[in-house]
Amino acid sequence: MNRYLDMVDSPEHVKKLKLDQLQQLAEEIRHELITVLSRNGGHLGPNLGVVELTLALHRVFSTPKDRFVWDVSHQSYVHKLLTGRKNRFHTIRTTDGLNGFSLRTESEHDCYGAGHAGTALSAALGMCAARDQRRSDEHVVCIFGDAALTNGISFEALNNIAHTTRHFIGILNDNEWSIAKNVGAIATYLNKLITHPSYNRLHRDFERLMKLLPKGELALKLAHKAEEGFKSAVTEVTLRPADSHLETDGRGGYGSSVIFEEMGLRYIGPIDGHNLPVLINVLEYAKKSDLPIVLHVLTKKGKGYDVAIEHPEKFHGTGPYDIKTGAGPAPKPGSPPNWQDIFGQATVKLCQKDTSVVGITAAMPSGTGLKALERAMPGRYYDVGIAEEHAVIFAAGMATMGFHPVCAIYSTFLQRAYDCIHHDVCLQDLPVIFCMDRAGLSANDGPTHHGLFDIAYLRCLPNLIAMAPKDEDELVDMMFTATHQKHPAFIRYPRGPAEGVPIKDIPRLLEIGKAEVIQNFSNQGGRKIAFFALGNMQKMARQAAAQLAGEGHDCAIINPRFTKPIDAATTEFFGRAADVVMTLEDHALMGGYGSSVLELFSDRQVATPVVRLGWPDQFIEHASSVDYLRQKYGLTAEHAVAQIKAALGNGAAMRLTAVA
Ligand SMILES: Cc1ncc(C[n+]2csc(CCOP(=O)(O)OP(=O)(O)O)c2C)c(N)n1
């Protein structure tokens, strides 16, 4: 049977379909998502939830003239399918394929790129302001999740909308889930709204009006009804959670007002996000609204695929899976545990032994591994929502009272909290411990998620200690060491399986700023090469050293452990002894660890040539694997050997001649 999906390749096609055909198309899109993502992995649950919403958006608005701004944009796959990218959809998240997020360079229909949460409202408002400035008439629609509302920037934007423009369309896509269950007072508030009986009454009214009214009047009536229904709902509803100690303030404060209306926005909702005719009508109304408007749309994460509905957290962002069972491929026998699991278990142990330790996550309990702490010691675990800045300052507050908070935040998301690291943690010299997962590449996700900048952005801040473990045993040592510090401590480690080494029962206190010499020069002849290989780059250094040793060279391997303070004495010693120094780091070269070695050599007038291996000064694209990208950008043992040979043949030889 012919599929409508085979015929639809642009928003114009969506506009031509009848309602029942659109409904059929929705099913076909779900099937396509489930099939392609079973091979490629990706954000299945969120996309299954927005199929009807995306169809309705394309039915009512016209991109690229009109603009859709997706928060995080992990839920924009359906939009991709409908905007000329259907034939490449099978390549999503793979090398040279479609990106898993909105990308301005990928399509004229992607007006804004994203990957981090909380940016859509501000960006969309900026577009509205630009439109108003130039007096053009395009519509800007911002689609943001209920968890995005736990993010500070979202509120900064909400605060600003009514003062900036009269034409702004916000769609709150409420599925009650972040990656994990959404947390906090906003989640409770939204839940109170949607579970109130008036909401169900509203639904019945929608259905009835649909049958009774001619097309033209429908949108208006529905919208009026929605507003009326909603208002009566909120006057009846007591939004105060039963177990809350909060009282209303008598001025319509906590619990008796609609937060969006208080901010000067017209609010309509809740609306069934899977009912196409209702969605289309309400969007038609929003299009004509002469006030900024927020539509509260309820969707089901994973809709249409039972396994995803049953396991919303796993299927928020999944690897490949078996369509029937939803199970991922079994791990290869003997494959090491993941870094985040080691981190989670180590945090539990630290908490058990040391009452000053607590764990903090910004909405990433499973991704960071901190879920282990939630299970084992819920009283010592904090999920603050998608709120990295708050997480860091919250940790700073605890640290002023003798605690050692462990903030588990991916390297890329910690960028959001840079000022808080500077102003609240480092300046006050507080012993917060940052465990930065995903330091290195997140290959399938791409540039929004690669963690390639943390050494550079941290290295310039006074007071802090920054470390990178060579294996999981050293990660535990570093965490243990950090709990004994009076200063901020940062530990970076990559995504995925660790090195597979045993972990000592009792962790070791490391000497701050002291590198580990893994292999010294043999002094048996041959040109001397010193490898300073940070964290997970040890293996590459060992491979390169083995090859060069086989060719008669004398290689030393150092594990720097600390990127701040670096071990100046050991670095200088090996720098002076070597003919060539090579630094290896899973980080941007600019401002990274290798840069700090160069600075030291310059300060101490060590003239040995330094070859730096790391990521170039550009944003690294997404790809099917880390190995592919390392190969492409020269982060391989073979490339390291070639660069060292070139340096031995050029700079090092010149230097030796000059010294002689
Ligand atoms: C700054 C930042 N922190 C954390 C994340 C990780 N993250 C990606 S999607 C997501 C949950 C988003 O939930 P919601 O906004 O409700 O959208 P939904 O997935 O439910 O559609 C989180 C925490 C991120 N992308 N950006």
The ligand as a Tripos MOL2 file, in Angstrom:
@<TRIPOS>MOLECULE
LIG
   26    27     1     0     0
SMALL
NO_CHARGES

@<TRIPOS>ATOM
      1 C1         21.5710   22.7870   29.5360 C.3       1 LIG1
      2 C2         21.1240   21.3550   29.3470 C.ar      1 LIG1
      3 N1         21.0980   20.5210   30.4010 N.ar      1 LIG1
      4 C3         20.7080   19.2410   30.2390 C.ar      1 LIG1
      5 C4         20.3470   18.7710   29.0170 C.ar      1 LIG1
      6 C5         19.9710   17.3220   28.8210 C.3       1 LIG1
      7 N2         18.5880   17.1840   28.3830 N.ar      1 LIG1
      8 C6         18.2440   17.0110   27.0980 C.ar      1 LIG1
      9 S1         16.6170   16.8940   26.8530 S.2       1 LIG1
     10 C7         16.3230   17.0110   28.5070 C.ar      1 LIG1
     11 C8         14.9210   16.9280   29.0180 C.3       1 LIG1
     12 C9         14.0120   17.8480   28.2980 C.3       1 LIG1
     13 O1         12.7290   17.6970   28.8050 O.3       1 LIG1
     14 P1         11.5610   18.5910   28.2440 P.3       1 LIG1
     15 O2         12.0300   19.9900   28.0610 O.co2     1 LIG1
     16 O3         10.3720   18.3890   29.0940 O.co2     1 LIG1
     17 O4         11.3360   17.9890   26.7880 O.3       1 LIG1
     18 P2         10.8650   16.5100   26.4040 P.3       1 LIG1
     19 O5         12.0920   15.6870   26.1790 O.co2     1 LIG1
     20 O6         10.0490   15.9820   27.5280 O.co2     1 LIG1
     21 O7         10.1040   16.7120   25.1490 O.co2     1 LIG1
     22 C10        17.5020   17.1620   29.2260 C.ar      1 LIG1
     23 C11        17.6070   17.2600   30.6780 C.3       1 LIG1
     24 C12        20.4100   19.6720   27.9400 C.ar      1 LIG1
     25 N3         20.1060   19.3050   26.7070 N.pl3     1 LIG1
     26 N4         20.7930   20.9450   28.1390 N.ar      1 LIG1
@<TRIPOS>BOND
     1     1     2 1
     2     2     3 ar
     3     2    26 ar
     4     3     4 ar
     5     4     5 ar
     6     5     6 1
     7     5    24 ar
     8     6     7 1
     9     7     8 ar
    10     7    22 ar
    11     8     9 ar
    12     9    10 ar
    13    10    11 1
    14    10    22 ar
    15    11    12 1
    16    12    13 1
    17    13    14 1
    18    14    15 2
    19    14    16 1
    20    14    17 1
    21    17    18 1
    22    18    19 2
    23    18    20 1
    24    18    21 1
    25    22    23 1
    26    24    25 1
    27    24    26 ar
@<TRIPOS>SUBSTRUCTURE
     1 LIG1         1 GROUP 0 **** ****
